[in-house]
Each structure stands twice: as structure tokens, then as C-alpha cells.
Amino acid sequence: MSEEPPQGANNRMFNGPGGYRGAPKMVLGASPPPVTITKVFDAWNEMIENENQSLRDRVADLEKKVHEQTDEIMCLRSTLADVLRRISTIEGARALANNHAGGRATPTKDTVRLRHNNSDSARDVSKRASSYLPGRSPSSTQISRRGVHYQSTSSLYSDGHSSSSVSPAPSPSPTQANNPHPVHTARHTTPSPSPFASPARPHQLGVLNKRWASTSDFATPAHHQYHHLAPSPTPTNSQLARRPNSGSLHNLNHLRSSNSQLNLSRHGAKEAQYNGEEGIVKMYLRGRPINLYVPTPMRETYVPNGPSSSPPAKLKLEWVYGYRGRDCRNNVYQLPTGEIVYFVAAVVVLYNVEDQMQRHYLGHTDDIKCLAVHPNKLLIATGQTAGHDRRDARSWRLNPPSDPLSPEAEEWPHIRVWDSVSLNTLHVIGISDIERSVACLAFSKADGGSLLVAVDEAPDHNMSVWDWSRGERGYKLLETKCSADQVLAVDFSPVDRSTIITCGKNHISFWNYESGMLAKRMGVFENRERPKYVTSISFTDTGNVISGDSNGNLLIWQRGGNTVYKMVRGAHDGPVFSILVQKDGGIITGGKDGRIVEWDRDLERTGNVIEIPEQYGSPRVVTSGRGSQLVVGTTRNCVLGGTFTFPLRPVMQGHTEELWALAPHPGHHQFLTAGYDRTCYLWDTMAHTIVWSKDIGEHAQSAAFSNNGEIVIIGTTSGRWFVMDSETREMYSQHQDGNEPIQVLKFSPNGQYLAVGSRDNNIYIYQVSEDCRKYTRVGRCQGHSSFVTHLDWSADSQFLQTNSGDYELLFWNAGLCRQIAQTSQMRDVEWATQSCTLTFATLGIWPEGTDGTDINTCAKANQMDLLATGDDFGKIKLFASPACQQRARCLEYGGHSSHVTAVGFLQDDSRMISTGGRDTAVMQWVVSSNSSSSHR
């Protein structure tokens, strides 16, 4: 039996994290302490393990430094290659120009080949829109500035062609921009002492080409270059050399082609180029080339600019979740049809609560800011802000569009008057007259609604009065500066046709319209405290004005005057947001304190009060519903319905801040959304209701369901992600990967792995176990030079493809967490999803001259060859999948007024969901067979 070591000072050799540290010194006459063999071995193993861990850390640091130095070397190589390519192109172009001047009409066979090779190089440089001119030496500053733009990490490992992007093209110099034929005029310039400016002789040019072709690390040899920007298969260099009787005219056409391509590149309109020999198509985003590999079955027949298929389905807006109450007022009304009308994003919603049906007016192109209902309760006026493609608003007044119903006019801030029954647009008003946005609107009441007043959100806050029914564009009767401060509301008197009231910051104004003139009188508070804001106004049936202010007071202004007749102090604890005068003369007010208070016609409390739960926000607008019901729009983007007897219940709920996360349920007609309001909602697409909501306490950025739908993962902007039960909302665990937002989350098709894409440029791979409740990190995929934006799993769960913020497309072995060097081997891999926007299958979704950040999201249907995208301009587009032809045919849909952050199909492809960023809207679209539809 082994003895235990004695306790005390002599046992210190076993203590501490270092393990065994040697025997203590012996005291004369003392016996050594007994030591067991097991303890010695344990201490020895612990020491070895510590040393191994330290060694592994040092090796990892060395590997990191090697990769960083390799990146720097690659940048230098890329810069040198670019300089050599430019020298070769400039010398070749000048040699061809000199040959044309010498009058050689029948060049030799070798010369023809040489010219074709250099024409390819000239086209390559023209695609970059170089600012270097023949006869001018590029400065060292220009060269060094180009060098810092190279960020191709995948080129360190790729097999010749990198899928990531190269440097962006520099801007053309003014000399180039003004010179339509820079190659021809170069020989007339004064020679420069720079070696770049000397005319090239054929043997010198050959040396340059030989040197360039031998630098295999820098670029593809000349016979692998992409040749023409044409919608047909491109001939190779050998085919060009075999063309008989090329002649000077043929070479001159080459030069003209290069010049035309240079002009195209200045406007970012570069055509995709296809190398049939290697099966690589090169697309351009902002002048940056991206190499994409064509699948093997398509290599022989693929044409980048060939005809594309029509999308096999179309969309119809079925339901809109959300309401804009956080910063808009007086925008909820009950119509005689039984519908509640309100707006969110660029959609006006007409919602019949009893029948659970929505109709939508989609005439606007950007944020709707205000709404007014005509006295006949059938016509509606809505005002919007300037569209996404707007120019300087002040310059619009000089060149207004001739057709107010044209697509061009839709991008201007304007007012639309439309029929709530047929949803037809009747008049478009204010084009070129409204500078920034329509802040508030009101129809006249005493004359049956023949006039319309509008206030602009421009610095002068101009107020204009319109005879809206005169012509398609209406007729502006007058316009005047309303106030230097913000204007919150405007309204006509119900008894005096010529009286208009405006209110806002530091003012309430009484206007009288007579003989084409507006007379203004400011409200006089006398010895009463002047509020910072007059927040709301309304009229009694006798024509008196009731105003509410930021101090929580109610004031009555007698008809025809501008002084206070009566004041009720402390009606609300904080600003009074809404005042409703009912048909019987009773008054209902709503305030920031979350209370709805009923008053009699003399502003005496009746005792009826409604306390709105904090989760719904404060009442922004209170209006009459059917019978004694009230309809309330709140500051947290909810629409509530109820009475003073029965509690208010939500009619519509929505997010309140920027919205990013979307996850369709894999088995039910449900989907989850989350955003910067720290709230997750699970929605039912059939009942159009919220199943549950959960406050996660952090800004949400991404979300994903497990394959069985029992678990949902929520990624946040702090790098933390949560594992939550999708039914009980129980939090199982939380994990931290870096300190940057978790951009994307996705389970592998076999359910064994979870990929976590972060804004810190890394993808973290986790092994999933215990019914998706336990997550063990496998490793980290490093290689992107910018933040990860999208990722897809292969169908066999072995590989990943990822995009990043600098337009890279990289491939990974997920199990090993290593980047795949031979990217050409991935051309035939089948992908389970298609959320990456920069792939061969999505080449056609990019419009001409687009920025690489314009398209935010992409999703492929589960059972259909259908691809949906969402962009920065609030548009949703449908394509046939794969969309591999440049500028593929598509169907375009509006509705969102902000960048579309996510799109996704339900499991059975019956519906598609889209989310807007700052518009906070969630839209549900029905996917139906596309029998007849126009394409863009």
C-alpha cells in the first residue's frame, strides 16, 4: 500500500501550476519524505504538456507572421506586374500607331501575332481606366497608392486565377477624359526623358512580352487573356493570328475597340469576359475584376452576355408587418369600408381587422411621411420624401419632369392623391415644388375638401396651398415660408374655409387665406409659460382650436383669435401627442406618459383613463374606430384597438429600430425576425400574428433555425450569440466569438456543424451535439481581408463558400477550417443554399455600373429554380436560377423605403419574406407561377 506524502513545507515541491519542482533541501539528521511514483509521473506529464502548449503558441505566431509577410510580397508582386502590363500596353499601342503612320498595309505574320497579343494587353489596361499617359512618367506616389489596394489573400494559394478581387481602378486623368483617341495622339507629344515614353520597336516590345509572359507568379500568360467584350464566344489568340489579311484597318479597329472600352471603364460599365480554355469568367465591380469558375457542363456553351431565362414565378404583396409611429403623427384613420389606413416604409396599408385582409397602395417609391383623408372619407393624400436616386433637390426646380406620372417623377418628393377603393392614383402634386420631404398634409373641410395644404421639411419649411383637383399635377395657389423651426402639424378649420393652423417648435400660427394671400398671426401666450413645442392641434365643432404642448398642457384658442381662452395644466405628464374631438363634442387626448384620457366638451375629466402597457409605447395618434372603439398608433410602432371599457389589444405590431435578422422556419409557415430594438419576434404567416416575442437585451444582427426547427440561434452586434428553444424561448447557452457583430449564422445540411461568420473577418466552425443544444468549437477559418458578409454550405456539408466586404469569394474545407487553394476544383460543387451574392450562379444579379455593396442579400428557393435579391434601393428582384448571364432578366418589386437587409423563402416556397433596414418593415409575398408578366 502506497503512503501519502506528508503535509506541510516539505510537500511544496508538488504545489503550484508548475508541478514537480525538485526535492527540498534535507535537514541534517532528518529522513527524506516518502514520495509515490504516481505523483512523480503526474507532475512530469503536466510539465511536458505546459511546454508543448507553449511551443504550439510560438509556432502559431510564426505562421501568422509568415502569412503577413507573404501578403506583403504578393502586394509588391501584383504592383510590379501591373506596372509591367502598363509598360507593355503603352509601348505596343505606340508601336501600332507608328506602323499605321508608316503606311505598312500588309504586315508580316509575326507582326500580326505580336499586335494581337498587345491589343489584349491594351484592353486589359483600358479596363482599369489608367491615369498613366504615353509620354508621361507615372509618379512614385501613384504607384505606391495602387500598391495598398491589393488585398487578395486567396491569390496566395490559388491555382493561377484568384477568385478574390484585385485593386480598384484609379480615376482617369483630365487629359485622358478630354482625349477621345489617346493612343493616336501620343506620338505627337513632346518626348519625355522617362523610359516609359520612348517609342517601342518591335524587338523591344517582344522582350517586354517575353519578360511578362515568363512572370507566371504575376499573371496569366498572354494566350490566356480575355479578349473581347462581346455577346458571343470569344476567339483565342491563335484564332486571331490565323485570320488572313489582317491589315492596318483591322489593327486600327483594335485600337478603337480599346479606346471604347476605356470610355466604358470610366463609367464602371465593364462587360464580363469569358476564357473558354480555362472555363473562367471575369466580372467587374467598380472596376475590380473577380474571377468565377464556370461549371464543367457549361464550359463549352456558356456565353456571358447570352439570353437569360425568365423567372419561373412572380410575387404579390400579401401582408405587411409594421407601422411607422416612432416619428410620424396623425397617420392612422378608420375608413367607411371598415379598414384602418396607415403606412410603413413606402406602402400604405388598408387593413380590415374583422376580415383579416390587407390591401396595399404601392404608388410611392420612398418613405411616406404623412397622410390625410378627404372629408368624403374615400380619397387619401400621402406625401413622401425624395427617392433613392434623387439628385440635389434645389436643382430639380430648374428641370422638372414633363410627365408627373413618369418613373423619373416618382423619385422626387411629392404628394399623391388616390382612391382608397380602387387604389388608383388620381393626382401627383408638388413635383419640383417640394424640396426635401412632405412634413404634414391636410384637406380643407368647410368647402368639401377642394384645397390641400402641405408643409415642406426644407430649412424654410415652406407651406403651399393647392387646388389639388385641377389637372394631373394640381394647381398651386400660393406658397410662403411657414417657420424657421420645425413644423409638426397643419390643419384647416372645419367652419372657416380660409383659416389654417400650424404648430411646431416655439410656435403656433394662425393663417388667414384671402385674395390669394396668406396673413399670419402668431399665437400669444401672454403671461403663461411658453412651451418649447406645440405638439398637437384639433378643432371643436364651434371652430375653437385646442392645442397640446410639450409641457403637458391643453389650451383653447377662441375662434378667429390668437390668444388663449382657457388652459388646463398638467393634462399629461409630458408632451400631448394627440387630440381627438368626437362627434358628440367629447375630447380624448393621448400623451407621452402612456395614458389616454377622456374629457367632456368643457375639458373636464370624465374619469375614463387607459394606461397603455410600456411594451407598446406611448399613444402617438388616437382616432375613432367603429362605434365607441378607439384606434391608437403608438411610438413603438404598434396599432392598438379597444375602448375605455375593454382593454386595448394589438392590431399590428412591428420592430422599432433597424432590422437585420431573418430566419424562415424549416418545418412550419413561420419565420423569425430580430433587430437593433433587442427584440425577437416569431411570426405566423397564415394567421398573420406574432407567436411570441423575446427581449434578448442586445442588438440582434443575424439568426438561424436548426434543421429540425427546435433551436434558434441569435447573433448580436457584440460578438455574442445565444442558443434558444424555439417554442419555450428558454436560453440554453451563450457563446462569444470576437467583439464584432455576428454577420451570418448557418447550420450544415447534415446538422452536425454550425458556421458563424463574423465582422472580424473570420468564420468560426462549431460541432453540434445533444439535439443542437451543445456547441463545441472545431476551429476558425482565417483568410478574408474584410468582414464576412455571406456564406453557404455544400450539399454534402464538407465545404463552405464565403463572401466578404471587399468582394472576395473564398472556399473552405469546413472540417479542417482551411482555405482551399485550388479554387478551380470547386466549380462543380453543389451548394445547399445560395446566399452568397458573388458567385458564378449570381453573376447576372448585378446591374450595370453597380457598386459591390448595392446588393445586400440573396436567397434561392428550396424547390424552384428561383433566386431573390434585395438591394440598397429598397427593391426586391426575382431571377431564374442560376442567374449566370450578365444583366439577367428579372422582375422588380418595390415597397421598402430603406435598404433591404434580408430575403428568404418558406420551406414550401409558397411565400417569400423580406425585411427593410431603417424602415423596420417586414413584408410577406405570395410566390405564384409566372404565366404572364413583364420583365426588366
FIMI-311048 format. One record per residue (C-alpha): x, y, z. Coordinates in steps of 0.2 Angstrom, whole numbers, plus 5000, padded with zeros to 4 digits. Layout:
<atoms>
XYZ ...
</atoms>
This chain:
<atoms>
500050005000 500750174995 501050305008 500350485006 501650625005 501750725022 500850885023 501751045026 503351135020 504150985013 502750945001 502951114992 503851034978 502150964972 501151134974 500951264961 500451264942 502251214938 502051044946 503650954952 505051074956 506350964964 506650894981 506851024995 508551035004 508750895018 509050945036 510450855044 509850705053 508150715045 507450565035 506850605017 504950615014 504150465006 503650504988 502550394977 502950354959 501250414953 501450584959 503150604951 502450544934 500950664935 502050814939 503150764925 501750744912 501050914917 502750994914 502850924897 501050974892 501451154898 503051154887 502051084872 500751214873 502051354874 502851284859 501251274849 500851454853 502551504847 502351404831 500651484828 501351664830 502751624817 501451554805 500451714807 502051824803 502451714788 500651744781 500851934784 502451944775 501851834761 500451964759 501652104758 502652014745 501151974735 500652154735 502352204729 502252074715 500552124710 501152314709 502652264698 501552154687 500352304685 501752414680 502452294668 500752274660 500552454658 502352474650 501952334638 500252414633 500952584631 502452534620 501352414610 500052544607 501352674601 502152544590 500552504581 500152694579 501952714571 501652574560 499952654554 500952814551 502252724541 500952654529 501352474531 499752394524 500252214524 501152174540 502152014542 501351854550 502551884566 502052064567 500152024566 500351904581 501352024591 500052164588 498652044593 499552004609 499752184614 498052234609 497452114623 498652194635 497952364629 496252314633 496752244650 497452414654 495952514647 494852414658 495752484673 495552664666 497352704669 497852884673 499552854665 499852934648 501152894635 502553024636 502253044655 503152954668 502052884682 502552964699 503052864713 501552924723 500352844710 501252684711 501352674730 499452724731 499052574720 500052454730 499052474746 497452424737 497952244733 497052134746 497051964738 497351834751 496651694741 497951734727 499251674739 498551494737 497551494721 498051394706 498351544694 496751644695 496151724711 494351724715 494651874726 494752054719 496252154713 496552334716 495152464711 495552564695 496252734698 495252884691 495752934673 496753094672 495953254664 497053234649 496353064645 494553114648 494753254635 495653154623 494553034613 496052944605 497452954617 498452814608 498452904591 498953074598 500353004609 501653014595 501353204593 501853244611 503453304617 504653154621 504953134639 506653084647 505652944655 505952764648 504052744648 503952874634 505152814622 504352734606 504452554606 505252454592 504652284588 506152194596 506052294612 504152254613 504552074611 505752074625 504452154636 503152024631 504451884634 504851954651 503051974656 502551804650 503851724660 503251804676 502051674680 501851724698 501151894692 499851854680 499151734667 500151714650 499651814635 498751674627 497651654642 497051834642 495151884640 494951964623 493352044618 491852124626 490652044615 488951944617 489651794608 491051664611 492751744611 494151684599 495851644606 497451724601 497951584590 496251604581 496651794579 498351754572 497651634559 496451774552 497051814534 497451984528 497352074545 498052244538 498152414546 496252444546 496052284557 497352344569 496552524569 494952444574 495852354588 496452524594 494652604593 493952454602 495252484616 494852664617 492952624618 493252504632 494252644641 492752754640 491652614646 492852584661 492752774666 490852744669 491052574678 490152484663 491352344660 490752184651 491152014658 492451924649 492551734647 494051624644 493451464637 495051374638 495151384657 493251404660 493451564669 492351714668 492951884674 491652004680 491952184687 491352284701 491852464702 493252414690 493852274701 494052104692 493351954700 493651784693 492251654693 492351474688 491151404675 490451234679 491051094668 489451054659 489351244654 491051274648 490851244630 489151334628 489251474641 489151654634 489251794647 488051914638 486951774631 485051774633 484451734651 482851644656 481351724663 481051694682 479851554684 478751644697 478151814702 477751894719 476251984725 476252084742 475151984754 475552064771 476552204779 477052194797 477452354805 476852534807 477852704807 477352794823 479052824831 479252994821 477653024812 475953094818 474153094813 474452944802 473052814807 471252834801 469652724801 468852724784 467052694780 467552524772 467952464789 469852474785 471152554795 472352654784 474152694790 475852674782 477552604784 479052614773 478452664755 476752564757 475052624763 474152484771 472252474771 471952344785 470252264788 470452194805 468752094806 469152004789 470951994792 471352064775 472552194769 472652294753 474152404749 474452564739 476152554731 476252714722 477652784732 479552754730 480252804746 479752854764 478052904767 478053044780 476253104781 474453054777 472753154776 470953094772 469753194762 468153244770 467253114759 468252984768 468652904751 470153004744 471852994753 473353114751 475053044756 476753134755 478453064753 480253104754 481453114739 481852944731 483452844732 484052904715 483753094720 484853224714 485153394723 483453454727 483753634724 484253594705 482653504702 481653664701 482653714686 482253554676 480653474682 480053314673 478753344659 477653194664 477153194683 476753004682 478452954674 479652844683 480852994684 479553094693 479252954706 481052994714 480553174718 479753224734 477953244730 476153214736 474953084728 473053094729 472252924726 470652824728 470552714743 469352594734 470152564718 471952614724 472152714708 473252874708 472253024703 473453164705 475353194708 475653364716 477253464721 478553394709 479953524708 479053624721 479453524737 481253524741 481553394754 480053304760 478253324764 478153354783 476253364785 474653374775 472853424777 471253444766 470053594768 468453544777 467253694776 467153684757 467053504755 468953474753 469353574737 471053634744 472553544751 473953624762 475653554763 477253594773 478953554766 480353494778 481653604769 482553734780 481253864776 479853754780 478853824765 476953804766 475953784750 474053784746 473453684731 471953664721 472353484720 470953434708 471553554694 472453444681 473653294684 474853404694 473653514703 473753704704 474753794717 473853944723 475154014734 476753974744 477554054759 478854024772 478053944787 479353954800 481153944803 480853804816 480153634814 478353614809 477353464817 475553484811 474453584800 472553594798 471053684791 469653754801 468053654799 467053814799 468153944791 468753904774 470154024775 470853984792 472453874793 473353824809 475153774810 476153724825 477853664830 479453714839 479253884848 477653924839 475853914835 475254014820 473554064814 473454094795 472054184785 471954154766 471154294756 471354354739 472754244735 473754304750 474154224767 474054334783 475054264798 474754294816 475754214830 474954134845 475054244860 475354154877 475354324887 475954284905 475854104903 477353994901 477853974883 478153794878 479653734868 478453634857 476653644852 476453464848 474653444843 473153534837 471253504834 469653594831 468053594841 466353594832 466253784835 467853824827 468953844843 470753774842 471353654855 473253634857 474353524867 476153564871 477753484877 477353544895 475853434896 474553574895 472953594885 472553764878 470953834870 471153974857 469454054853 468854054835 469554204825 470854254838 472654214843 472554224862 472254084875 470454074880 470653934893 472053824899 472153654908 473853624916 474553454918 473353364907 474853244904 476453214912 477453264897 477053314879 475253294872 475453194856 473653184850 471953274852 470353194846 468753284846 467253164844 465653194836 464753224852 465953354857 466953244869 468853254868 470153124870 472053154872 473553044872 475253094879 477053034881 476552974899 475752824890 473952874896 472352904885 471253024895 469453064891 468753244893 467053324891 466753474879 467253594893 468853504896 468353424912 468953254916 467653114914 468752994924 469052874910 470852834908 471852704898 473552654903 474552584888 475752454893 477552504891 477952374879 476852454866 477452634869 476552794871 475052844860 475652944845 473952964837 472152924844 470752914831 468952854831 468552674826 466952584823 465652634836 466452684853 468052594848 469752684848 471152654836 472852704843 474552714835 476052714847 477852774847 478452594847 477652564830 476052474836 474252494831 473052454845 471152444846 469952444860 468852554871 468852634889 467852484894 468852344886 470752344886 471752394871 472452254861 473752254847 473052254830 474852274822 476552264829 478252294822 480052324826 480652504831 482452504826 483552444811 483052274806 484352144800 484051964806 482851854796 482651664798 481251564790 480651414800 481251244792 479651154795 478151274798 477451434790 478351544802 479851654802 480951744815 481551924814 482652024826 483552194825 484352334835 482752354846 483452204855 481852104852 481551944843 479851904835 479251734829 477851774816 476451654809 476251684790 474551604790 473751694805 474751854802 475151864820 476551864832 476851694840 477951754853 479251894857 480851894867 481952034873 483751974872 484452134879 485752164864 485652224847 485252074835 486152054819 485851884812 484851724816 484651544811 483551394815 484251224817 483751094804 482351024815 481751194820 481851164838 483351284841 483551454836 485251544836 485351734838 486951834834 487252004841 488252154837 489452124852 490051954845 488951854857 487751734851 486351644860 485651464859 483751474862 482251354862 481151404848 479551364857 479851394876 481151534872 482251464885 484051514884 485151364884 486851444882 487851594875 489451604866 490751734862 491751754846 492751914845 491952084849 491252124831 489552094825 489051914820 488551944802 487951774797 487451604805 487151444796 486951264800 487651124789 486451024779 486850864790 486550974805 488250924813 489051094811 488751274814 489651414804 489751584812 490351724801 490951874810 491452054806 493152024812 493551934795 493451754802 492251614801 492051504817 491551324815 490651234829 490251044831 488451024836 487850894848 486450844860 485050894849 485851064844 486051114862 487851094864 489151184853 491051144853 492251244843 493151154829 494251294823 494251464814 494351504796 495651644793 496051724776 494751854772 495452034772 493752114776 492252064786 491251914781 489551954773 488851794767 489151604767 488451444760 488751264764 488951124751 487650994750 488750864757 489250984772 491050974768 491451144761 491051324763 490951474751 491051644758 490951824753 491751974761 491652164761 493052184749 492152074736 493151914739 492451744735 493451614745 493151424748 493551324764 493651144770 492451164785 493151014794 494951064794 494551254794 495751284780 495551384764 495551284748 497051334737 496451254721 494851354719 494651284701 494151114710 492651194717 491751234700 490651084701 490251084719 488351084723 487851214736 486451184748 485951364748 486351524738 486551674749 488251724743 488051874731 489751854722 489751684714 489551614696 487751574699 487351754704 488451854691 486851914682 486051994698 487252144697 486652294687 487752394675 488952504684 488452444701 489452454717 489952294726 488952344741 487252384732 486552214734 486452164752 485551994752 485251844741 484151684743 483751534732 482051454733 482051274741 481151184727 481151304712 482451374701 482151554708 483351674715 482851834725 483951984729 483752144740 484752304737 485152464744 483752554734 482352464743 482052344728 481752164728 482152074712 481751894705 482851794694 482951624686 484251524695 485651514691 485751694685 487451674677 487151784661 487651964664 486152084667 484951934668 483151964666 482151994682 480552054690 480752204701 479652254716 479552404727 478852434744 480352454756 481052634758 482652584765 484052454761 483352284760 484352184773 483652004771 482551894760 482051714762 480851584756 479751474767 480151294767 478751254753 479251414743 477451474745 477951634752 479451744752 479951864767 480952024765 481552144779 481952334777 483352414787 482852584794 481152564788 480852424800 479552344789 479352154787 478452114770 477651944766 477551904747 476551764739 477551664726 476551614711 476851534694 477351674682 476151644667 476251824661 477251964667 478352104661 480252084664 481552214667 
</atoms>
